[in-house]
Amino acid sequence: MSSPSRSGAFDSAVDKRVERFTESISFDARLFRHDIAGSIAHASMLADQGILTADERDQIESNLTDIQKEIEAGTFPIREELEDIHMNIEQALIDRIGDIGRKLHTGRSRNDQVSTDLRLWVRDAIDQIDELLANLQRAYLSRCDKDTGVIIPAYTHLQRAQPVLANHVWLAYVEKFARDRQRLADCRKRVNLCSLGTAALAGTTLNIDRQNSAKRLGFDGIVANSIDSSSDRDFVLETLFCLANIGIHLSTWAEEWIMWATVEYDFIKLPHEFCTGSSIMPQKINPDVLELTRGKSARLIGSLQTLLVLTKGLPLAYNRDLQEDKPPLFDAVDTVKACLELAAPLVAGADLKVDSINSRIEKGFLDATTLMEYLVKRGMPQRSAHHSIGELVRLATSKSVTLAELSLEDFQAVDADLDKSVYDVLGVKNAVKAFQSEGSTNPDRVHQQITIWKDRLN
C-alpha cells in the first residue's frame, strides 16, 4: 500500500533510494505519544464540530490508544516507506478501521501536525529539565550547610583576588541556574501555543475550532498566523539557546572543579564514583565526568548553530529542510538531561579539603582590597589608596610576609595617622567580615541569601 502522503497525482512509485533518503522515522519515532495525543484532540474537536460522528471519534481514539500501547511494548511494526512516525501511525489506523481512519487527517496537514507534536515534546522536555535544574540548585544549597564558615580564594584572570565564603560561591551557581530556569520558563510561553488547524500554510475551509484543540492539549493559546505557523522554528531555536547556555554554566563549574581537584590547587575531593582511572598510571583519579560535561557544552553550542544555519535561508512557508530540526534538538535535550542527572549528586557528594585550603589561604594578599577601602573610609581618595596599598604589597612581597605581618611603622609610612586598628581588617577572616554591600560575601548577607533560596526551592 502506498503512503497516505502520496495522492493520485503520481504516475510511479517512489524510488527506494528516495525512501531511504527522506525517511525520518529513525529519529522522530520518539514523538509517538505526542502525535497520538494531538490526533485524539483533533478527532475530538472534529466530533464537537459535527465533522466526525461520536462513534467515529471513539473508534479513532480507541485504536490510537491501542497503537500507543503497542509502540510502548515494542510490538508495533515500523515501516520505513511511510517516512515518519506520523504516517506510520495514521496508516496503522487506516489498516484497522478503514475509511474512518482516513477521516482523521481532515482539516490538518502534516505541517501543523508535526509542529504541534514538536511543541508538545519541547514543552515536556522543558518541564523535565527545569526540575533537574531545581535539583542541582538544591544540591548546591545542601553544600551551604556542609561548608559553613569555610573561606576560599576567589579569582580573576586565574589570579588570587579576594577571600569569599565557599557558600558565596555555591550561591553564585544557584543564581546562574535560576536564570537558566527563568529563560526556560519564558521560552515555554512561546512554545506553548497550538499550531493545529493552520494546515499546510493557509488554514482550512472546514469549520474547525482551533481553540478547542488548543484547550484539550493544554496550550495557552493558538499560533495566530497560519503562514508563520508553517515556517516557524523560533521555539526550537530559543530552546536550543537556553540549553546551550545551561551547558556553558555547567562547563564553567566543571572547569573550576577540574582545577580544584588537582594537586596544584588541592581544594576539593571528588566522589570516586564519578571519577575514572588510567590504563597505565595506577595513581590517577581522573575527573572524567566533569571533563565530559565541559566537552558536551560544545555539542550543545553546535546543535544551536546547526539550526541557526538550517533556518537562515528558508523562504515562507514550510520546506522539507525543517525535517532536520529534530536530531539537533533531541540530542541537545538528551545531552543536557544526562549532564544534569550527574551534576547534582556530584555536587552534593564532593568534599572541600579545608585543611589544605586553610594552609594557603593567606597567600596572595587577598585582604589588599579591604585594606584599600579601609583607607578610603578614613578619607583617602580611592586612587591614592590603590597606589599606596600596591606599594605595601610590593614591600610585603620583598619581605616574604603577609600584609598582616607588616609593622605598624610600615603602615604609617602610607598614612601617619594609622594605628593598630588597621590590623582589624587584615587577614582573610577579617576581610570577609568587613564586606557590607548587598550581594557581597559578608557572612550575614550570605546567610540571608541561603535562607531566601531554601524557602524558594523547598
C-alpha positions, 0 to 999 in steps of 0.5 A, a space after each residue: 500500500 502506498 503512503 497516505 502522503 502520496 495522492 493520485 497525482 503520481 504516475 510511479 512509485 517512489 524510488 527506494 533510494 528516495 525512501 531511504 533518503 527522506 525517511 525520518 522515522 529513525 529519529 522522530 519515532 520518539 514523538 509517538 505519544 505526542 502525535 497520538 495525543 494531538 490526533 485524539 484532540 483533533 478527532 475530538 474537536 472534529 466530533 464537537 464540530 459535527 465533522 466526525 460522528 461520536 462513534 467515529 471519534 471513539 473508534 479513532 481514539 480507541 485504536 490510537 490508544 491501542 497503537 500507543 500501547 503497542 509502540 510502548 511494548 515494542 510490538 508495533 511494526 515500523 515501516 520505513 516507506 511511510 517516512 515518519 512516525 506520523 504516517 506510520 501511525 495514521 496508516 496503522 489506523 487506516 489498516 484497522 478501521 478503514 475509511 474512518 481512519 482516513 477521516 482523521 487527517 481532515 482539516 490538518 496537514 502534516 505541517 501543523 501536525 508535526 509542529 504541534 507534536 514538536 511543541 508538545 515534546 519541547 514543552 515536556 522536555 522543558 518541564 523535565 529539565 527545569 526540575 533537574 535544574 531545581 535539583 542541582 540548585 538544591 544540591 548546591 544549597 545542601 553544600 551551604 550547610 556542609 561548608 559553613 564558615 569555610 573561606 576560599 580564594 576567589 579569582 580573576 584572570 586565574 589570579 588570587 583576588 579576594 577571600 569569599 565564603 565557599 557558600 558565596 560561591 555555591 550561591 553564585 551557581 544557584 543564581 546562574 541556574 535560576 536564570 537558566 530556569 527563568 529563560 526556560 520558563 519564558 521560552 515555554 510561553 512561546 512554545 506553548 501555543 497550538 499550531 493545529 488547524 493552520 494546515 499546510 500554510 493557509 488554514 482550512 475551509 472546514 469549520 474547525 475550532 482551533 481553540 478547542 484543540 488548543 484547550 484539550 492539549 493544554 496550550 495557552 493559546 493558538 499560533 495566530 498566523 497560519 503562514 508563520 505557523 508553517 515556517 516557524 522554528 523560533 521555539 526550537 531555536 530559543 530552546 536550543 539557546 537556553 540549553 546551550 547556555 545551561 551547558 556553558 554554566 555547567 562547563 564553567 563549574 566543571 572547569 573550576 572543579 577540574 582545577 580544584 581537584 588537582 594537586 596544584 590547587 588541592 581544594 576539593 575531593 571528588 566522589 570516586 564514583 564519578 571519577 575514572 582511572 588510567 590504563 597505565 598510571 595506577 595513581 590517577 583519579 581522573 575527573 572524567 565526568 566533569 571533563 565530559 560535561 565541559 566537552 558536551 557544552 560544545 555539542 550543545 553550542 553546535 546543535 544551536 548553530 546547526 539550526 541557526 544555519 538550517 533556518 537562515 535561508 528558508 523562504 515562507 512557508 514550510 520546506 522539507 529542510 525543517 525535517 532536520 530540526 529534530 536530531 539537533 534538538 533531541 540530542 541537545 535535550 538528551 545531552 543536557 538531561 544526562 549532564 544534569 542527572 550527574 551534576 547534582 549528586 556530584 555536587 552534593 557528594 564532593 568534599 572541600 579539603 579545608 585543611 589544605 585550603 586553610 594552609 594557603 589561604 593567606 597567600 596572595 594578599 587577598 585582604 589588599 582590597 579591604 585594606 584599600 577601602 579601609 583607607 578610603 573610609 578614613 578619607 583617602 581618595 580611592 586612587 591614592 589608596 590603590 597606589 599606596 596599598 600596591 606599594 605595601 604589597 610590593 614591600 610585603 612581597 620583598 619581605 616574604 610576609 603577609 600584609 598582616 605581618 607588616 609593622 605598624 611603622 610600615 603602615 604609617 609610612 602610607 598614612 601617619 595617622 594609622 594605628 593598630 586598628 588597621 590590623 582589624 581588617 587584615 587577614 582573610 577572616 577579617 576581610 570577609 567580615 568587613 564586606 557590607 554591600 548587598 550581594 557581597 560575601 559578608 557572612 550575614 548577607 550570605 546567610 540571608 541569601 541561603 535562607 531566601 533560596 531554601 524557602 524558594 526551592 523547598 
